[in-house]
Amino acid sequence: MAAGAALLATALSGCAGSAGTDAKDRPSASGTAGAAASGGTIGARGSACELPVSFAVARHWKAEAVDAEAELSKASKGSDGDLSGALADSFLRQGPVTAACEIDAKPAGDIGFLRVWTAKPGNGDAGSVLRAFVAAEDNVSKAKYRSFTTGDGLTGVEVEYLYTSKLLEETKKESAFAVGTPDGPVVVHLGGMDTEEHEAMRPAYDLAKQTLKLA
């Protein structure tokens, strides 16, 4: 299980302590139309995460690329072999998509991540990929889907739903959107430690959606 624990702490690290910034530094404090203030853009060649799409990242949030194939290969060669590989796969793949980038909210004072997942061409359109992504999470309810168009004219599908942790016996809100690209569908997901943190981070999610365009 050691390799799996390392993956959880690094490649797709979970909730950790808050950075403790003042409210004025939280992404919800500035920006327009409900979106956070931008702290830069990712997606293009040479950025922190090279992706089929590009979008603005909220100020103080930190983006880091995830090399899922390298992590999966490393886990499969660990001391516990198949067990480590299966655990790594559960963190790095969800339905038809694979983890490609995570954007950490802790430097901005919140606990959670925006995570970007990608799929290969031919895995379905944005709507079907997003539905498969949500279905693979398990223990979800009240999913509401709708279409949207970015400022750049890119169309996609968005979902809001509730996820219930059987371990913690808690239910929280989560959101995700998906778009199709020539390089395959892309899913951007916002979780959070709980619904309160999710809502606090929502302006960063809205910024990403509003500024989304093909890279």
C-alpha positions in Angstrom: 0.0 0.0 0.0 3.0 2.3 0.3 3.1 3.2 -3.3 -0.6 3.9 -3.3 -0.2 6.2 -0.3 2.6 8.0 -2.0 0.4 8.6 -5.0 -2.4 9.9 -2.9 0.0 12.4 -1.3 1.8 13.5 -4.5 0.3 12.9 -7.9 -3.3 13.5 -6.8 -2.9 14.7 -3.3 -5.9 15.0 -1.1 -7.0 17.5 1.5 -4.3 19.2 3.6 -4.1 22.2 5.9 -5.3 25.6 4.8 -2.8 28.3 3.9 -4.7 30.6 6.2 -4.8 33.7 4.0 -7.1 36.7 4.7 -10.5 36.8 3.1 -9.3 39.4 0.6 -6.9 36.8 -0.8 -9.6 34.2 -1.4 -10.5 33.8 -5.1 -14.1 34.7 -4.4 -13.1 38.2 -3.3 -12.4 39.7 -6.8 -13.0 39.3 -10.5 -16.2 39.9 -12.4 -19.4 38.0 -13.2 -18.8 35.6 -10.2 -15.4 34.6 -11.5 -12.1 34.9 -9.6 -9.3 37.2 -10.5 -6.8 35.6 -12.9 -3.3 34.6 -11.8 -2.1 33.3 -15.2 -3.0 30.8 -17.9 -2.3 27.1 -18.3 -2.7 24.7 -21.2 -0.4 26.2 -23.8 3.0 24.8 -24.6 5.5 25.8 -21.9 2.9 26.3 -19.2 2.6 24.4 -16.0 0.2 22.0 -17.6 0.2 21.4 -21.4 -3.4 20.5 -22.4 -5.7 20.4 -25.4 -7.4 23.5 -23.9 -6.2 26.6 -22.1 -7.8 28.6 -19.4 -7.1 31.2 -16.7 -6.1 30.0 -13.2 -7.3 31.9 -10.2 -4.8 34.1 -8.5 -2.5 32.2 -6.0 -3.7 28.8 -7.1 -0.8 26.5 -8.1 -1.0 24.2 -11.1 1.1 21.0 -11.5 1.1 18.5 -14.3 0.2 14.9 -13.6 2.1 12.2 -15.6 -0.4 9.5 -15.1 1.3 6.9 -17.3 4.6 7.3 -15.4 2.9 7.1 -12.0 0.9 4.0 -13.1 4.1 2.3 -14.4 6.0 3.1 -11.2 3.2 1.8 -9.0 2.9 -1.5 -11.0 6.6 -2.2 -10.2 6.2 -1.5 -6.5 6.7 -4.1 -3.8 2.9 -4.9 -3.6 2.6 -5.1 -7.5 -1.0 -5.5 -8.5 -2.4 -3.9 -5.4 -0.3 -0.7 -5.9 -1.2 -0.6 -9.5 -4.9 -1.0 -8.8 -4.8 1.7 -6.2 -2.9 4.1 -8.5 -5.4 3.4 -11.3 -8.3 4.3 -9.0 -6.7 7.8 -8.4 -5.4 8.5 -11.9 -8.3 7.2 -14.0 -12.0 7.9 -13.7 -14.2 6.3 -16.3 -12.9 7.1 -19.8 -10.5 9.9 -18.7 -7.0 10.1 -17.2 -5.6 12.7 -14.8 -3.5 15.4 -16.6 -3.3 18.4 -14.2 -4.2 19.5 -10.7 -4.6 23.1 -9.6 -4.2 23.4 -5.8 -6.3 26.0 -3.9 -4.3 25.8 -0.6 -2.0 28.8 -1.5 -5.2 30.8 -1.9 -6.6 29.7 1.5 -9.0 27.0 0.5 -8.8 23.2 0.7 -9.4 21.5 -2.6 -8.4 21.2 -6.3 -9.4 21.9 -9.8 -8.4 18.8 -11.7 -8.2 18.3 -15.4 -8.8 14.9 -17.0 -8.3 14.0 -20.7 -9.5 11.2 -23.0 -8.3 10.0 -26.3 -10.2 10.9 -29.5 -13.0 8.5 -30.2 -14.0 8.0 -26.6 -17.3 9.8 -27.2 -18.6 13.4 -27.2 -18.3 15.8 -24.3 -21.7 14.9 -22.8 -21.2 11.2 -22.9 -17.7 11.4 -21.5 -18.9 13.7 -18.7 -21.8 11.3 -17.8 -19.3 8.3 -17.7 -17.0 10.4 -15.5 -19.7 11.1 -13.0 -21.0 7.5 -13.1 -17.5 6.2 -12.3 -17.3 8.2 -9.1 -20.1 6.1 -7.4 -22.4 7.2 -4.6 -23.6 10.3 -6.6 -27.0 11.7 -6.7 -29.1 14.6 -8.0 -26.9 15.2 -11.1 -28.1 18.1 -13.2 -26.6 18.6 -16.7 -26.7 21.7 -18.9 -25.0 23.0 -22.0 -22.8 26.2 -21.9 -20.8 28.3 -24.3 -17.5 30.0 -23.4 -16.6 33.6 -24.3 -14.4 32.1 -27.0 -17.4 30.3 -28.6 -16.5 26.8 -27.4 -19.5 24.7 -26.4 -19.6 22.1 -23.7 -21.6 20.3 -21.0 -21.6 21.1 -17.3 -22.9 19.0 -14.3 -23.5 19.7 -10.6 -24.2 16.7 -8.3 -23.9 15.4 -4.8 -21.3 12.9 -3.7 -21.7 10.8 -0.5 -18.7 9.4 1.2 -19.6 6.1 2.8 -16.4 6.3 4.9 -17.1 9.7 6.3 -20.9 9.4 6.0 -21.0 13.0 4.6 -22.5 14.4 1.4 -21.0 17.3 -0.5 -21.5 19.2 -3.7 -19.2 18.7 -6.7 -19.1 20.3 -10.2 -17.5 19.5 -13.5 -17.6 20.5 -17.2 -16.5 18.9 -20.4 -15.6 20.0 -23.9 -14.6 18.2 -27.0 -11.3 19.0 -28.8 -9.4 17.6 -31.8 -7.2 15.8 -29.3 -10.1 14.2 -27.4 -12.5 15.3 -24.7 -11.4 17.2 -21.6 -13.1 17.2 -18.2 -12.4 19.9 -15.5 -13.6 18.9 -12.1 -14.0 20.9 -8.8 -14.4 18.9 -5.6 -13.5 20.3 -2.1 -13.3 19.1 1.4 -17.0 19.8 1.9 -19.8 21.9 0.3 -18.7 25.0 2.1 -15.2 24.8 0.6 -16.7 23.9 -2.8 -18.7 27.1 -2.8 -15.7 29.1 -1.7 -13.7 27.8 -4.6 -16.5 28.1 -7.2 -15.2 31.5 -8.5 -12.0 29.7 -9.6 -14.0 27.1 -11.4 -16.2 29.8 -13.1 -13.0 31.6 -14.2 -11.7 28.4 -15.9 -15.0 27.8 -17.7 -15.4 31.4 -18.8 -11.9 31.7 -20.2 -11.7 28.2 -21.7 -10.5 27.9 -25.3 -8.6 25.4 -27.5 -4.9 25.5 -26.8 
